[in-house]
Amino acid sequence: MLGPGGVVIVGAGQAAAELAVSLRQQGYREPITLIGDEPSLPYQRPPLSKGLLTGALDAEALLIRGQAAYDKAAIMLRLGTRVHAIDAQQRSLLLDGGERLAYDALVLATGGRARRLTLPGAEHPRVLTLRNLADVQRLREHFVPGRRLLIIGAGYVGLEVAAVAAQAGLQVQVLESAERVLARVVSAQLSAYYQQVHRRAGVVISTGVTLHAIDEQPDGSLGVSAAGGATWTADVILTGIGLIPNVELAEAAGIAVDNGILIDEFGRTSAPAIFAIGDCANHFNVFAGRRLRLESVQNATEQARAVAAWLCGKRLPHRIVPWFWSDQYHLKLQMAGLSEGFDDVVLRGTLAGDSFLMFYRRDGRVIAVDAVNRPAQFMQVKRLIASGGEGFSAQQLADDEVSLKVAPAIVS
Ligand code: FAD
């Protein structure tokens, strides 16, 4: 069995890079090894559906750190390498080519993979997904003005790509099975607002669509058919229908899994010396009052810090107010909290002016907010939610003259 021991991190994405650096910053002195199956240094994924597609950024700009920073911190990178199995008894991993590697502590930061459609024809090579740099390269080949792009799924990824593609002169059609866009994450009012913004930009959106099949037409285009006989044709299809957490390694090692690898507030799994962080991990969220698996940069970062602290002998439980952002056209949308179970919505600002806050309340408390083009006030409301969401009447929330500042709270 070969070294190196110390902390071994499986996955070399956002959470892994944060953890490795955070470990060194907090004084960890043993070996740190990152093993990732992608060929690239760890990079940020949010620009994949934004600046990288437009060409405003190149892949180099996405790197979380350059090679020199890992060298300087003595962080060993094993890129293009897949971990196949964990032997939790022996505290070792099985890598490509049968190599075995020992660990003292193991951190699973394996992220997730794009969910694929299960329709007939969905395996066609021009039915694409978007999760990594290789996916962007495939999609960009089709970013030619006039091309017909059909997007299946009106979640964040689908709508961000729709915005970028429409601006690049493609003909964009979005198909969504729910009755409105972003149905899982925002109110009906905000869905209607986004739907309108996209329609103004020339994106055609169809909701309530139950797909049947995809097939290649004699002229080479892709035909899509749905219940009720509706059909569409496109040159390329992108599916944005969610993420499947990469939990198979953990599951095979007997670690508890339920919509993600189950962790506590320090990132510990059910197995000794094995931790999990980021998109693959499922934690009990104190603000939501239930277990959650979050897919966001902030969540990856916070959980990485909690595990780094634990491995350095400190206790820093993660307490994450779920938050996220999405850039579409000139709109910066930021969301914090979870709006499920809200009993009223209060608006500050105007939708027509593309600058507003939408507060979701339950029993008079602010439990979530959607902010469009209001980054400073968003930060204030995020703190308000973290501190319990109390202290503002509906009238005060709606009044732009009333400051939303609260005392600094437990949120980062
Ligand atoms: P990842 O970054 O996915 O890294 C996991 C890595 O582990 C991958 O490279 C994977 O290939 C590798 N791996 C898996 N299994 C193995 C194995 N067995 N052996 C070796 N390597 C393995 N978040 C936001 O907060 N705001 C946004 O606007 C936003 N936009 C996004 C847009 C897109 C298109 C995408 C895809 C994501 C976006 N996200 C956004 C989500 C955010 O990028 C993720 O939450 C974040 O990347 C999670 O980090 P992670 O380290 O958990 O997983």
Boltz pocket constraint, residues with backbone or C-beta under 6 A from the ligand:
constraints:
  - pocket:
      binder: B
      contacts: [[A, 10], [A, 11], [A, 12], [A, 13], [A, 14], [A, 15], [A, 16], [A, 35], [A, 36], [A, 37], [A, 38], [A, 43], [A, 44], [A, 45], [A, 46], [A, 47], [A, 48], [A, 49], [A, 81], [A, 82], [A, 83], [A, 84], [A, 109], [A, 110], [A, 111], [A, 112], [A, 130], [A, 131], [A, 132], [A, 157], [A, 246], [A, 249], [A, 277], [A, 278], [A, 279], [A, 280], [A, 294], [A, 295], [A, 296], [A, 297], [A, 298], [A, 300], [A, 323], [A, 324], [A, 325], [A, 326], [A, 327]]
      max_distance: 6.0
